Amino acid sequence: MGRAANHGMLHREVNLPDIELVSAKVHEAWIEGKRAQCVTSRKSETGEELMVPYDQLSERAKDLDRQTVRAVYAAIKAAAA
């Protein structure tokens, strides 16, 4: 199956939400997943507690979520091309 068969999708511009908003949602989902596994604490390599609300994270820790969102956005854009 070639690109033309791309499940009937035509090349189009992809409008994606703000990275910061989605990064906060990704972080919330990560915390929920950890809690479902009975995990109550997760520390970064620097000792920072990561299981806190997104707005309480350091910029370095927020970048982990931003990198995830950027990777997903790149995949979405590539799939829509």
C-alpha atoms as one frame of an Amber mdcrd trajectory, in Angstrom:
protein
   0.000   0.000   0.000   1.509   3.320  -1.044   1.044   6.792   0.298  -1.874
   7.414  -2.062  -3.848   4.690  -0.330  -3.328   6.428   3.023  -6.784   5.287
   4.177  -8.505   7.791   1.920  -6.793  10.791   3.507  -5.575  13.572   1.295
  -2.657  15.861   2.064  -3.948  18.525   4.408  -2.729  20.984   6.987  -2.905
  19.575  10.484  -3.937  22.002  13.212  -2.770  20.672  16.555  -3.382  22.082
  20.038  -0.758  24.063  21.922   2.146  21.844  22.985   2.091  23.158  26.548
  -1.606  22.321  27.036  -1.188  18.822  25.644   2.011  18.265  27.625   0.090
  18.992  30.838  -2.583  16.453  29.801   0.084  13.863  28.954   1.624  14.399
  32.381  -1.766  13.984  34.085  -2.346  10.740  32.197   1.125   9.504  33.166
   0.377  10.199  36.847  -2.984   8.401  36.580  -1.255   5.399  35.017   1.351
   5.284  37.769  -1.319   5.566  40.478  -3.256   2.715  38.851  -0.087   0.660
  39.347  -0.029   1.745  43.025   3.022   3.940  42.438   2.943   6.982  44.730
   6.320   8.554  44.010   8.658   8.799  41.035  11.879  10.783  41.169  13.953
  12.088  38.290  17.693  11.479  38.004  18.195  14.779  39.845  15.901  13.749
  42.711  12.935  15.877  41.662   9.527  14.413  42.495   7.702  13.957  39.184
   4.296  12.888  40.487   3.144  16.444  41.079   0.912  18.710  38.958   2.525
  19.812  35.692   2.766  23.447  36.754   4.904  22.404  39.747   7.525  20.651
  37.604  10.865  22.186  36.709  11.356  23.196  33.081  13.702  20.240  32.699
  10.988  17.818  33.839   8.336  19.530  31.683  10.612  19.003  28.687  10.148
  15.226  29.040   6.415  15.646  28.375   7.019  18.243  25.652   9.365  15.836
  23.837   6.661  13.177  23.875   4.078  15.573  22.453   6.477  16.842  19.767
   7.187  13.267  18.686   3.482  12.454  18.452   2.795  15.705  16.578   5.576
  14.892  14.095   4.059  11.441  13.532   0.588  12.932  12.993   1.921  15.472
  10.508   3.879  12.786   8.647   0.811  10.544   8.470  -1.307  13.403   7.126
   1.225  14.331   4.431
